[in-house]
Amino acid sequence: MFVTTDQRTSGAPSSLTLPLRTAWLVLVVVFLADLMDLVDSSIANLAGPSIRADLGGRQVTVQWVLSAYTAAFALGLVTSGRLGDLLGRRRLFLLGMTGFTLTSLACGLAPDAVFLIVARTLQGLFGSVMIPQGLALMKVVFPPQHLRRALMPIGPLMGVATVAGPVLAGWLLHLDLFGSQWRAIFLINVPIGVLAAALAWRVLPRRGGEDPSARLDLTGVGLLTAASALLIVPLIQGRELGWPAWTYVMMGAAVAVFALFVVSERRSGHPVITPSLFRKRSFVVGLAVVAGFYASLSAFVLVINLLLQTGLGWDPLRTGLALIPWALGTAVAVLLSGAVLAEKLGRASLHLGLGIAVVGLLGLWWSTAHWGADVTVAKLAPALLLTGFGSGLVFVPLVDFILGDATTEEVGTGAGLLNAVQQFAGALGVAALGTVFFTKAGHSSFAAAELVFGITAGLNVLTLLLVGLLPRHAQQTHG
């Protein structure tokens, strides 16, 4: 059996045909890449104290060790998605995977904090090159009737990986393999990266719907990168530094540079972001839904970890284990959504998922307010399960709506923009609601968590209302 997908660009071949078995191996490669990125973006946060104890440096230096990856990753996403359209998705995926693996090795061997910050920055940039190509390649090698089934295992595994990251970090720090201390959390990427790169070399298609007639608008790239940097740097650093005046100046400048970018895109013959994407209601509204959803989700993950570790004094390993009901709920819901609900219910599955997430967050608010310091894993488990289940119902249909009717010319840029919005929304959610938590936590960590759980529930309600602007069902391109 073969997979055939039409190419929608004039310069691309008329069809791409792969053995179905090879297409599923492409899925394995994409999953390994996403797994490395997801684990790496979460695992390092728990190692901050160990890194500082070993390498020294001020607190802000250590903060940059932790945030350099996120900043660089977010900065490179949209441009990298466009470069994949122009230069070849296979080529850029292999470049990103190889670079990510080598910079992980560099992180693990770093002799000082400055070297580690530079290595983490490069690691984030290579990650941003790699990740957008993966989803774009899947869109090319899987037609709609197989794509949703292909996405089904990724959601549950990513839900598990989200929680497994901190658990793995705690375990590796506890084992201190060969005296490696914190270095093992980076070195573990090396064998995974070598395996993934070797498999990618064998199975990724040499053509992935690229448009050889396209060109890169360097002015647009420069403006977008500058605007992104002006926004993401204060979002990451502001809370740690107490929001000094320069953070507000940079965010104001980001708005102005983004406006210049929009003007430049309208005049460009080869825009960085494919203009036709913004004529698709499902794409535009879908990105707004992504922004609200991921801002809430990121704030929830931050605050539940802070509550369990600072409020209750649990260590990272116990905290990760306590979040298993949330990961389990996410995994089951994504599987159910991918198999049945997303296709049957359309946007109603988003309403259902966000509604259940709101109930779960209100359950966490009530549990924290009612039991306080006497709360246990068992008492939190029902609300965590509901929160995870509701969130899990959202992932698959969101991808359907945002990229479901994207052509092969649009999908690389669309995937990069989707990831970029996730990163920026997550950073904004953490910055804003993290500030709310720390301001209130001076009096009580439990009262602070209650407030944030209530706010995130309200943000999900607003996002739920926004879903009503989407079409009832996602459109799909047909091969």
C-alpha positions as CSV (number, residue, x, y, z in Angstrom):
1,M,0.0,0.0,0.0
2,F,1.3,3.5,-0.9
3,V,0.7,7.0,0.4
4,T,0.1,9.6,-2.2
5,T,-0.3,13.3,-1.5
6,D,-0.9,16.0,-4.1
7,Q,1.6,18.9,-4.2
8,R,-0.2,22.3,-4.4
9,T,2.7,24.4,-5.6
10,S,3.6,25.0,-9.2
11,G,7.2,24.2,-8.7
12,A,6.7,21.0,-6.8
13,P,6.2,17.6,-8.2
14,S,2.6,16.6,-8.8
15,S,2.7,13.8,-6.2
16,L,4.8,12.2,-3.5
17,T,4.6,8.5,-3.2
18,L,6.0,6.5,-0.3
19,P,5.5,3.0,1.0
20,L,3.2,3.3,4.0
21,R,5.7,1.5,6.1
22,T,8.3,4.2,5.3
23,A,5.7,6.9,6.1
24,W,5.3,5.4,9.6
25,L,9.1,5.4,10.1
26,V,9.0,9.2,9.2
27,L,6.5,9.5,12.1
28,V,9.1,7.7,14.4
29,V,11.8,10.2,13.4
30,V,9.5,13.2,14.0
31,F,8.5,11.8,17.4
32,L,12.1,11.4,18.5
33,A,12.8,15.0,17.5
34,D,9.8,16.3,19.4
35,L,10.7,14.1,22.4
36,M,14.2,15.5,22.5
37,D,13.0,19.1,22.3
38,L,10.2,18.6,24.9
39,V,12.3,16.8,27.4
40,D,15.2,19.2,27.0
41,S,13.0,22.3,27.5
42,S,11.7,21.0,30.8
43,I,14.5,18.8,32.2
44,A,17.1,21.5,32.7
45,N,14.9,23.6,35.0
46,L,15.4,21.1,37.8
47,A,19.1,21.1,37.5
48,G,19.6,24.9,38.0
49,P,20.9,24.6,41.6
50,S,23.3,21.8,40.6
51,I,24.6,23.7,37.6
52,R,25.3,26.9,39.7
53,A,27.0,24.9,42.5
54,D,29.3,23.3,39.9
55,L,30.0,26.2,37.5
56,G,29.4,29.2,39.7
57,G,28.0,32.5,38.5
58,R,25.3,34.8,39.7
59,Q,21.6,33.9,39.8
60,V,20.9,35.8,36.6
61,T,23.7,33.8,34.8
62,V,22.0,30.6,35.8
63,Q,18.7,32.0,34.7
64,W,20.2,32.5,31.2
65,V,21.5,29.0,31.2
66,L,17.9,27.8,31.7
67,S,16.2,30.3,29.4
68,A,18.7,30.6,26.5
69,Y,17.2,27.5,24.9
70,T,13.7,28.8,25.0
71,A,14.6,32.2,23.7
72,A,16.7,30.9,20.8
73,F,14.1,28.3,19.9
74,A,11.2,30.8,19.8
75,L,13.3,33.3,17.7
76,G,14.1,30.8,15.0
77,L,10.8,29.0,14.5
78,V,9.0,31.0,11.8
79,T,12.0,31.7,9.7
80,S,13.1,28.1,9.9
81,G,9.7,26.9,8.7
82,R,10.0,29.2,5.7
83,L,13.6,28.1,5.0
84,G,12.3,24.5,4.9
85,D,10.0,25.5,2.1
86,L,12.9,27.0,0.2
87,L,15.9,24.8,0.9
88,G,14.4,21.4,1.6
89,R,12.7,20.0,4.6
90,R,14.8,16.8,4.7
91,R,18.0,18.8,4.5
92,L,17.1,21.2,7.3
93,F,15.7,18.5,9.5
94,L,19.0,16.6,9.2
95,L,21.0,19.8,9.9
96,G,18.8,20.6,12.9
97,M,19.0,17.1,14.3
98,T,22.8,16.8,13.9
99,G,23.4,20.3,15.3
100,F,21.0,19.6,18.3
101,T,22.9,16.4,19.1
102,L,26.4,18.0,18.9
103,T,25.3,21.0,21.0
104,S,23.8,18.6,23.6
105,L,27.2,17.0,23.8
106,A,28.8,20.5,24.1
107,C,26.4,21.3,27.0
108,G,27.3,18.1,28.7
109,L,31.0,19.0,28.5
110,A,30.7,22.7,29.2
111,P,33.7,23.9,31.3
112,D,32.0,27.1,32.6
113,A,28.7,28.9,32.6
114,V,29.4,31.2,29.6
115,F,30.2,28.2,27.4
116,L,27.0,26.5,28.6
117,I,24.9,29.5,27.8
118,V,26.4,29.7,24.3
119,A,25.8,26.0,23.8
120,R,22.2,26.2,25.0
121,T,21.6,29.1,22.7
122,L,22.9,27.1,19.7
123,Q,20.9,24.1,20.9
124,G,17.7,26.1,20.8
125,L,18.5,27.4,17.3
126,F,19.1,24.0,15.9
127,G,15.9,22.8,17.7
128,S,14.0,25.6,15.9
129,V,15.4,24.4,12.6
130,M,14.4,20.8,13.2
131,I,11.0,20.9,14.7
132,P,8.9,22.8,12.1
133,Q,10.2,20.5,9.3
134,G,8.8,17.4,11.2
135,L,5.2,18.4,11.1
136,A,5.5,19.7,7.6
137,L,7.0,16.4,6.4
138,M,4.2,14.4,8.1
139,K,1.6,16.6,6.3
140,V,3.3,15.7,3.0
141,V,3.8,11.9,3.5
142,F,0.4,11.2,5.1
143,P,-2.9,12.0,3.4
144,P,-5.8,13.2,5.7
145,Q,-7.2,9.6,6.2
146,H,-3.9,8.5,7.6
147,L,-2.6,11.8,9.2
148,R,-5.0,11.8,12.1
149,R,-4.2,8.2,12.9
150,A,-0.5,9.0,12.6
151,L,-0.9,11.9,15.1
152,M,-2.7,9.7,17.6
153,P,0.3,8.1,19.3
154,I,2.3,11.4,19.5
155,G,-0.2,13.1,21.8
156,P,-0.2,10.4,24.5
157,L,3.6,10.0,24.3
158,M,4.1,13.7,24.5
159,G,1.8,13.9,27.6
160,V,3.9,11.2,29.3
161,A,7.1,12.9,28.2
162,T,6.0,16.3,29.7
163,V,5.9,14.7,33.1
164,A,8.7,12.2,32.5
165,G,11.1,15.1,31.9
166,P,11.2,16.3,35.5
167,V,11.1,12.7,36.8
168,L,14.0,11.7,34.6
169,A,15.9,14.8,35.7
170,G,15.4,13.9,39.4
171,W,16.4,10.3,38.7
172,L,19.6,11.2,36.8
173,L,20.6,13.8,39.4
174,H,20.0,11.2,42.1
175,L,22.1,8.5,40.4
176,D,25.0,10.9,39.5
177,L,26.2,8.4,36.8
178,F,30.0,8.3,36.7
179,G,30.1,11.5,38.7
180,S,28.4,13.3,35.8
181,Q,26.0,15.2,38.1
182,W,23.9,17.6,36.0
183,R,25.8,16.8,32.8
184,A,23.9,13.6,32.3
185,I,20.6,15.5,31.5
186,F,22.3,16.8,28.3
187,L,24.5,13.8,27.4
188,I,21.4,11.5,27.3
189,N,20.4,13.4,24.1
190,V,23.5,12.2,22.3
191,P,22.6,8.5,21.7
192,I,19.0,9.4,20.9
193,G,20.1,12.0,18.4
194,V,22.5,9.7,16.7
195,L,19.8,7.0,16.3
196,A,17.2,9.6,15.1
197,A,19.7,11.2,12.6
198,A,20.6,7.8,11.1
199,L,17.0,6.8,10.8
200,A,16.1,10.2,9.3
201,W,18.8,9.8,6.7
202,R,17.3,6.5,5.5
203,V,13.6,7.3,5.5
204,L,12.9,11.0,5.0
205,P,11.7,11.9,1.5
206,R,14.1,13.9,-0.6
207,R,11.3,16.1,-1.8
208,G,8.7,17.4,0.6
209,G,6.5,19.9,-1.3
210,E,9.1,22.7,-1.5
211,D,8.8,25.6,-3.9
212,P,12.1,26.0,-5.8
213,S,10.9,29.3,-7.3
214,A,10.5,31.0,-3.9
215,R,13.0,33.4,-2.3
216,L,13.8,34.5,1.2
217,D,13.0,38.1,2.2
218,L,16.0,39.1,4.3
219,T,14.4,42.4,5.4
220,G,11.3,40.5,6.7
221,V,13.5,37.9,8.4
222,G,15.5,40.6,10.1
223,L,12.4,42.5,11.3
224,L,10.7,39.4,12.5
225,T,13.8,38.2,14.4
226,A,14.3,41.6,16.0
227,A,10.7,41.9,17.0
228,S,10.7,38.4,18.4
229,A,13.9,39.1,20.4
230,L,12.5,42.4,21.8
231,L,9.4,40.5,23.0
232,I,10.8,37.2,24.2
233,V,13.8,38.5,26.2
234,P,11.8,40.7,28.6
235,L,9.1,38.0,28.9
236,I,11.7,35.5,30.1
237,Q,13.9,37.8,32.2
238,G,11.3,40.3,33.5
239,R,9.9,38.3,36.3
240,E,13.3,37.3,37.6
241,L,14.6,40.9,37.6
242,G,11.5,42.5,39.0
243,W,10.3,44.0,35.7
244,P,12.7,47.0,35.4
245,A,11.9,49.8,33.0
246,W,13.9,48.4,30.1
247,T,11.6,45.4,29.9
248,Y,8.6,47.6,29.1
249,V,10.6,49.7,26.7
250,M,11.6,46.5,24.8
251,M,8.1,45.2,24.7
252,G,6.8,48.5,23.4
253,A,9.6,48.5,20.7
254,A,8.6,44.9,19.8
255,V,5.1,46.1,18.9
256,A,6.5,48.9,16.7
257,V,8.9,46.5,14.9
258,F,6.1,43.9,14.4
259,A,4.1,46.7,12.7
260,L,7.1,47.4,10.4
261,F,7.3,43.7,9.7
262,V,3.6,43.7,8.6
263,V,4.2,46.6,6.3
264,S,7.3,44.9,4.9
265,E,5.4,41.7,4.3
266,R,2.7,43.4,2.3
267,R,5.2,45.0,0.0
268,S,7.5,41.9,-0.4
269,G,7.4,39.7,-3.4
270,H,8.6,36.8,-1.3
271,P,7.1,37.2,2.2
272,V,8.5,35.2,5.1
273,I,5.0,34.1,6.1
274,T,2.8,32.9,3.3
275,P,0.0,35.5,3.0
276,S,-2.7,33.1,1.9
277,L,-2.6,31.6,5.4
278,F,-4.2,34.7,6.8
279,R,-7.1,34.4,4.4
280,K,-8.0,31.1,6.2
281,R,-10.4,31.8,9.1
282,S,-9.6,28.4,10.7
283,F,-5.8,29.3,10.7
284,V,-6.2,32.8,12.2
285,V,-8.8,32.0,14.8
286,G,-7.0,28.7,15.5
287,L,-3.8,30.6,16.3
288,A,-5.7,32.8,18.7
289,V,-7.2,29.7,20.4
290,V,-3.6,28.2,20.6
291,A,-2.4,31.4,22.3
292,G,-5.1,31.3,25.0
293,F,-4.8,27.6,25.5
294,Y,-1.0,27.4,25.8
295,A,-0.8,30.5,28.0
296,S,-3.2,28.8,30.4
297,L,-1.5,25.4,30.2
298,S,2.1,26.8,30.7
299,A,1.0,28.8,33.7
300,F,-0.8,25.7,35.2
301,V,2.3,23.6,34.8
302,L,4.5,26.2,36.4
303,V,2.2,26.8,39.4
304,I,1.3,23.2,40.2
305,N,5.0,22.5,40.3
306,L,5.7,25.5,42.5
307,L,2.8,24.5,44.8
308,L,4.0,21.0,45.3
309,Q,7.7,21.9,45.7
310,T,7.6,25.2,47.6
311,G,4.2,25.0,49.2
312,L,4.4,21.3,50.3
313,G,8.1,20.8,50.2
314,W,8.1,17.8,47.9
315,D,11.2,16.9,45.9
316,P,11.2,17.0,42.1
317,L,10.9,13.2,41.8
318,R,7.8,13.0,44.1
319,T,6.3,16.0,42.3
320,G,6.7,14.4,38.9
321,L,5.1,11.2,40.2
322,A,2.2,13.2,41.7
323,L,1.5,14.6,38.2
324,I,0.9,11.2,36.7
325,P,-2.9,11.5,36.8
326,W,-2.6,14.7,34.7
327,A,-0.3,12.9,32.2
328,L,-2.6,9.9,32.1
329,G,-5.7,12.0,31.5
330,T,-3.9,13.8,28.7
331,A,-2.7,10.6,27.0
332,V,-6.1,8.9,27.1
333,A,-7.9,12.0,25.8
334,V,-5.5,12.6,22.9
335,L,-5.9,9.0,21.9
336,L,-9.7,9.2,22.1
337,S,-9.8,12.6,20.3
338,G,-7.6,11.3,17.5
339,A,-9.5,8.1,17.0
340,V,-13.1,9.4,17.2
341,L,-14.0,12.8,18.7
342,A,-12.0,15.2,16.5
343,E,-13.5,13.9,13.3
344,K,-17.0,13.3,14.6
345,L,-17.5,16.5,16.7
346,G,-15.3,19.1,15.0
347,R,-15.1,22.3,17.0
348,A,-17.5,20.8,19.6
349,S,-14.6,18.6,20.7
350,L,-12.7,21.8,21.5
351,H,-15.7,23.1,23.5
352,L,-15.8,19.8,25.3
353,G,-12.1,19.7,26.1
354,L,-11.9,23.3,27.3
355,G,-15.0,22.8,29.4
356,I,-13.6,19.8,31.1
357,A,-10.3,21.6,31.7
358,V,-12.2,24.4,33.4
359,V,-13.9,21.9,35.7
360,G,-10.6,20.4,36.5
361,L,-8.9,23.7,37.3
362,L,-11.8,24.8,39.5
363,G,-11.5,21.4,41.2
364,L,-7.8,22.2,41.9
365,W,-8.8,25.6,43.2
366,W,-11.3,24.0,45.6
367,S,-8.9,21.2,46.7
368,T,-6.2,23.7,47.5
369,A,-8.5,26.1,49.3
370,H,-10.3,23.3,51.2
371,W,-7.3,21.1,52.3
372,G,-4.4,23.5,52.2
373,A,-1.2,21.9,53.7
374,D,-3.2,18.7,54.3
375,V,-3.7,18.1,50.6
376,T,-2.4,14.7,49.3
377,V,-1.7,13.1,46.0
378,A,-5.0,11.2,46.2
379,K,-6.9,14.3,47.0
380,L,-5.5,16.1,44.0
381,A,-5.7,13.2,41.6
382,P,-9.3,13.6,40.4
383,A,-8.9,17.3,39.5
384,L,-5.5,16.7,37.9
385,L,-7.0,13.8,35.9
386,L,-9.9,16.1,34.6
387,T,-7.5,18.9,33.8
388,G,-5.3,16.6,31.8
389,F,-8.2,14.9,30.1
390,G,-9.7,18.2,29.0
391,S,-6.4,19.5,27.7
392,G,-5.8,16.3,25.8
393,L,-9.1,16.7,23.9
394,V,-7.8,20.0,22.5
395,F,-4.5,19.0,20.9
396,V,-5.6,17.0,17.8
397,P,-8.5,19.2,16.6
398,L,-6.4,22.3,17.0
399,V,-3.9,20.9,14.6
400,D,-6.7,19.9,12.3
401,F,-8.2,23.4,12.2
402,I,-4.9,25.3,11.8
403,L,-3.1,23.1,9.3
404,G,-5.9,20.9,7.9
405,D,-6.5,22.9,4.8
406,A,-2.9,24.2,4.4
407,T,-1.3,23.5,1.0
408,T,2.2,22.0,0.8
409,E,3.5,25.6,0.1
410,E,1.9,26.9,3.3
411,V,2.4,24.0,5.7
412,G,6.1,24.7,6.5
413,T,5.5,28.3,7.4
414,G,2.2,27.4,9.1
415,A,3.9,24.7,11.3
416,G,6.7,27.2,12.3
417,L,4.1,29.9,13.1
418,L,2.1,27.4,15.1
419,N,5.1,26.4,17.2
420,A,6.2,30.0,17.6
421,V,2.7,31.1,18.9
422,Q,2.9,28.2,21.4
423,Q,6.3,29.4,22.6
424,F,5.3,33.0,22.9
425,A,2.0,32.3,24.5
426,G,3.6,29.9,27.0
427,A,6.3,32.5,27.9
428,L,3.6,35.2,28.3
429,G,1.5,32.9,30.5
430,V,4.4,32.0,32.7
431,A,5.6,35.6,32.9
432,A,2.2,37.1,33.7
433,L,0.8,34.4,36.0
434,G,4.2,33.6,37.5
435,T,4.3,37.2,38.6
436,V,0.8,36.9,40.1
437,F,1.9,33.7,42.0
438,F,5.1,35.1,43.4
439,T,3.5,38.3,44.4
440,K,0.8,36.5,46.4
441,A,3.1,33.7,47.5
442,G,4.9,36.0,50.0
443,H,1.8,35.5,52.2
444,S,0.8,32.0,51.2
445,S,1.8,29.6,48.4
446,F,-1.7,28.0,48.7
447,A,-3.6,31.3,48.3
448,A,-1.3,32.1,45.4
449,A,-2.0,28.8,43.7
450,E,-5.8,29.2,44.3
451,L,-5.7,32.6,42.6
452,V,-3.8,31.4,39.5
453,F,-6.0,28.3,39.2
454,G,-9.0,30.6,39.1
455,I,-7.4,32.9,36.5
456,T,-6.4,30.0,34.2
457,A,-9.9,28.6,34.5
458,G,-11.2,32.0,33.4
459,L,-8.7,32.2,30.5
460,N,-10.0,28.8,29.3
461,V,-13.6,30.1,29.4
462,L,-12.6,33.0,27.2
463,T,-10.7,30.6,24.8
464,L,-13.8,28.4,24.8
465,L,-15.9,31.4,23.6
466,L,-13.3,32.1,20.9
467,V,-13.7,28.6,19.5
468,G,-17.2,29.6,18.4
469,L,-15.6,31.7,15.6
470,L,-14.1,28.5,14.0
471,P,-15.9,26.6,11.3
472,R,-17.9,23.7,12.6
473,H,-15.5,21.2,11.1
474,A,-11.9,21.5,10.0
475,Q,-11.3,21.4,6.3
476,Q,-8.9,18.8,4.9
477,T,-6.8,18.8,1.8
478,H,-7.3,15.7,-0.3
479,G,-4.7,13.9,-2.3
